[in-house]
């Protein structure tokens, strides 16, 4: 091939045409702006609802945590003290001759020192004995009143 033929081959352009999707800046129309504004308002409202729901959930869980912490503190105090206060059936002995009242636990040996809950002199009101007939009538009236409720 001659020199002139080579130059013509080298100078010849090779062009290919096609299509491609390219991200470009495009100005929004009024309808697109209006639609985006409505969606934005909806999302803002939804965000407010979700935040309120989250606050409520946090509040509920905070109350549950506080309840568990309270129970934990109560149990720690119970273990540390090694005793608890409970209602216990006791026998009350009123000695009108000696003028004393003695309260003794029924869940322990009465001879045990810890069984005596209270031993004290009677007050002046406690020294006054009611008539047995009068007390019996009051007890009967109280029982009748409970049945009517």
Kinemage of the C-alpha trace (Angstrom):
@kinemage 1
@onewidth
@group {chain A} dominant
@subgroup {mainchain}
@vectorlist {calphas} color= white
{ca unk a 1} P 0.000 0.000 0.000
{ca unk a 2} L 1.257 3.412 -0.764
{ca unk a 3} L 1.950 6.133 1.707
{ca unk a 4} L -0.998 8.079 0.533
{ca unk a 5} L -3.384 5.136 1.106
{ca unk a 6} L -2.173 4.659 4.675
{ca unk a 7} L -2.816 8.289 5.513
{ca unk a 8} L -6.360 8.049 4.223
{ca unk a 9} L -7.061 5.011 6.399
{ca unk a 10} L -5.644 6.712 9.483
{ca unk a 11} L -7.629 9.895 8.947
{ca unk a 12} L -10.931 8.145 8.542
{ca unk a 13} L -13.156 8.706 11.683
{ca unk a 14} L -15.027 5.917 13.397
{ca unk a 15} L -18.294 7.114 14.943
{ca unk a 16} L -20.929 5.158 16.827
{ca unk a 17} L -24.235 6.606 18.025
{ca unk a 18} L -26.456 5.315 20.839
{ca unk a 19} L -28.595 6.284 23.845
{ca unk a 20} L -27.866 6.467 27.590
{ca unk a 21} L -29.726 7.539 30.762
{ca unk a 22} L -27.720 10.271 32.449
{ca unk a 23} L -28.617 12.033 35.717
{ca unk a 24} L -29.116 15.697 34.895
{ca unk a 25} L -30.580 18.759 36.616
{ca unk a 26} L -34.218 19.300 35.543
{ca unk a 27} L -36.429 22.146 36.761
{ca unk a 28} L -39.646 20.914 38.450
{ca unk a 29} L -43.052 21.908 37.107
{ca unk a 30} L -45.654 23.625 39.302
{ca unk a 31} L -47.637 20.358 39.529
{ca unk a 32} L -44.514 18.458 40.639
{ca unk a 33} L -43.730 21.117 43.266
{ca unk a 34} L -47.311 21.000 44.563
{ca unk a 35} L -47.287 17.183 44.762
{ca unk a 36} L -43.909 17.182 46.541
{ca unk a 37} L -45.220 19.774 49.015
{ca unk a 38} L -48.261 17.620 49.801
{ca unk a 39} L -46.095 14.535 50.308
{ca unk a 40} L -43.767 16.601 52.510
{ca unk a 41} L -46.718 17.746 54.664
{ca unk a 42} L -47.958 14.147 54.968
{ca unk a 43} L -44.506 12.932 56.015
{ca unk a 44} L -44.170 15.772 58.541
{ca unk a 45} L -47.507 14.793 60.073
{ca unk a 46} L -46.527 11.117 60.111
{ca unk a 47} L -43.223 12.007 61.783
{ca unk a 48} L -45.098 13.899 64.503
{ca unk a 49} L -47.403 10.920 65.082
{ca unk a 50} L -44.466 8.513 65.290
{ca unk a 51} L -42.592 10.766 67.725
{ca unk a 52} L -45.698 11.024 69.937
{ca unk a 53} L -46.068 7.234 69.826
{ca unk a 54} L -42.389 6.840 70.718
{ca unk a 55} L -42.777 9.215 73.680
{ca unk a 56} L -45.770 7.204 74.909
{ca unk a 57} L -43.863 3.926 74.586
{ca unk a 58} L -40.879 5.438 76.408
{ca unk a 59} L -43.191 6.659 79.167
{ca unk a 60} L -44.767 3.216 79.589
{ca unk a 61} L -41.375 1.500 79.674
{ca unk a 62} L -39.997 4.125 82.052
{ca unk a 63} L -42.859 3.356 84.441
{ca unk a 64} L -42.178 -0.386 84.118
{ca unk a 65} L -38.460 0.155 84.792
{ca unk a 66} L -39.304 2.301 87.833
{ca unk a 67} L -41.602 -0.440 89.155
{ca unk a 68} L -38.880 -3.068 88.774
{ca unk a 69} L -36.334 -0.765 90.422
{ca unk a 70} L -38.733 -0.190 93.324
{ca unk a 71} L -39.299 -3.902 93.816
{ca unk a 72} L -35.559 -4.521 93.585
{ca unk a 73} L -34.893 -1.888 96.274
{ca unk a 74} L -37.601 -3.420 98.501
{ca unk a 75} L -36.110 -6.897 98.104
{ca unk a 76} L -32.581 -5.606 98.796
{ca unk a 77} L -33.805 -4.004 102.019
{ca unk a 78} L -35.615 -7.239 102.948
{ca unk a 79} L -32.481 -9.350 102.433
{ca unk a 80} L -30.284 -6.814 104.221
{ca unk a 81} L -32.616 -6.603 107.263
{ca unk a 82} L -33.361 -10.361 107.285
{ca unk a 83} L -36.971 -9.742 108.440
{ca unk a 84} L -40.288 -8.411 107.150
{ca unk a 85} L -43.410 -6.942 108.784
{ca unk a 86} L -46.511 -9.089 108.344
{ca unk a 87} L -49.912 -9.495 109.919
{ca unk a 88} L -49.721 -12.298 112.511
{ca unk a 89} L -52.569 -13.723 114.595
{ca unk a 90} L -51.995 -12.892 118.249
{ca unk a 91} L -53.689 -13.742 121.501
{ca unk a 92} L -54.644 -10.711 123.594
{ca unk a 93} L -54.886 -11.262 127.347
{ca unk a 94} L -56.533 -8.514 129.417
{ca unk a 95} L -55.781 -8.979 133.115
{ca unk a 96} L -58.208 -6.644 134.840
{ca unk a 97} L -56.914 -7.629 138.293
{ca unk a 98} L -53.312 -6.680 137.451
{ca unk a 99} L -54.412 -3.903 135.052
{ca unk a 100} L -52.238 -5.165 132.167
{ca unk a 101} L -52.603 -6.174 128.540
{ca unk a 102} L -50.359 -8.813 127.011
{ca unk a 103} L -50.227 -9.609 123.273
{ca unk a 104} L -48.576 -12.922 122.328
{ca unk a 105} L -47.977 -14.341 118.839
{ca unk a 106} L -49.787 -17.599 118.076
{ca unk a 107} L -47.245 -18.706 115.443
{ca unk a 108} L -44.483 -19.126 118.069
{ca unk a 109} L -43.999 -20.924 121.356
{ca unk a 110} L -45.647 -18.612 123.929
{ca unk a 111} L -42.719 -19.195 126.297
{ca unk a 112} L -40.286 -17.737 123.747
{ca unk a 113} L -39.250 -14.177 124.597
{ca unk a 114} L -39.840 -13.048 120.988
{ca unk a 115} L -43.443 -14.333 121.136
{ca unk a 116} L -44.505 -11.442 123.378
{ca unk a 117} L -45.399 -8.588 121.045
{ca unk a 118} L -46.603 -6.206 123.726
{ca unk a 119} L -46.991 -6.160 127.484
{ca unk a 120} L -48.241 -2.915 128.983
{ca unk a 121} L -50.487 -1.370 131.604
{ca unk a 122} L -54.121 -0.824 130.643
{ca unk a 123} L -55.308 2.674 129.836
{ca unk a 124} L -58.164 4.055 131.921
{ca unk a 125} L -60.594 3.363 129.051
{ca unk a 126} L -59.378 -0.239 128.769
{ca unk a 127} L -59.891 -0.789 132.510
{ca unk a 128} L -63.627 -0.189 132.051
{ca unk a 129} L -65.291 -3.524 131.421
{ca unk a 130} L -68.482 -3.538 129.413
{ca unk a 131} L -71.453 -5.572 130.445
{ca unk a 132} L -71.317 -8.987 128.809
{ca unk a 133} L -75.007 -8.768 127.853
{ca unk a 134} L -74.481 -5.345 126.236
{ca unk a 135} L -71.388 -6.535 124.285
{ca unk a 136} L -73.245 -9.658 123.097
{ca unk a 137} L -76.150 -7.532 121.827
{ca unk a 138} L -73.736 -5.213 119.965
{ca unk a 139} L -72.017 -8.219 118.337
{ca unk a 140} L -75.398 -9.611 117.221
{ca unk a 141} L -76.466 -6.244 115.780
{ca unk a 142} L -73.174 -5.973 113.928
{ca unk a 143} L -73.662 -9.441 112.421
{ca unk a 144} L -77.225 -8.558 111.351
{ca unk a 145} L -75.998 -5.301 109.766
{ca unk a 146} L -73.365 -7.184 107.750
{ca unk a 147} L -76.018 -9.547 106.372
{ca unk a 148} L -78.108 -6.604 105.107
{ca unk a 149} L -75.292 -5.106 103.029
